[in-house]
Amino acid sequence: MGQLLRINFENKDYTFKLLSSLPNDRKVAELELLVNGETQVLERDADKWRFKNNEDAELNRLADAIGRAITLRFRII
């Protein structure tokens, strides 16, 4: 997508960039992101977002915040 986005989560700034393109129907279950210089895969688990293959609850709270920000910005379902 190209645009560098920013989120403030628990008084820390994080930058992220959407690497995967959005489908025309806007139904998304997985997104590839660049988060603070690291490639991550964001996946939807029911109504929450989490980083793929990650069990760290703190990091998954960040993933959910990023997922909600992307959902609002790009109007995905």
N, C-alpha and C positions, 0 to 999 in steps of 0.2 A: 504494500500500500504506500509506503514511502514516508509518511509523516511521522515524526518523532513525537510521542505523546508523553505526558507527565502526570503522575498521581502522587498525592501526599497521603501516606498511610502511617498512622501512629507517629506523627511528627518527623517522618523521614521522607525525603523525595526520591521517587523512583521514576526512571524513564523507560519507556517501552515502545516498540515498533511492531506493527502487525506485518508479518512476513507472508502469510498465506492470503490468497485472494478470497473474497466472499462470493458464495454462489448466488445466482440470480434470485432464488427463492428465499434467501436470507435464513435458511434453516442450517444451523451450525452446531456440531457436536464437538469439534476439535479445531483449535487455532494454533498456528505456529507463531511464536513471538520472539523478539529479542528484548530481554529484560536486563537492564544494566549491563549490557555487553555479553550476556549469556543467552544462548538459544534454549527456549523452553517450549513445551507443548502444553497448551491449556485445554483441558477437557471438561465437558459439562457432565456432572453427576447429579441427575434429577434437577433440582433448582439451585445447586451450588456449582461453582467452578473450582477446579483444583489443577495443580501441575501433575502431569502424567508421571507415574512411577515415583511418587513422592509421598511419604507418610508423615512428614513434619507438619504438625498442626499449625504452627506459626506461619510457615511459608504458604500453606494452603489458605490461610486467612488473607494473605496478600494476593494470592491467585484469585480468590473470590472477589476481592475489591477491584482488581484489574478486569476480571470478566464482566462485572456489573458495569464498569465504566465503558467498556467496549460495546456492551449490549445497548446502552443508552445512546452512545455516540453514533453507532452504525445501524441501529434499529434492527438487530438480529433477534431471532427467536430460537 
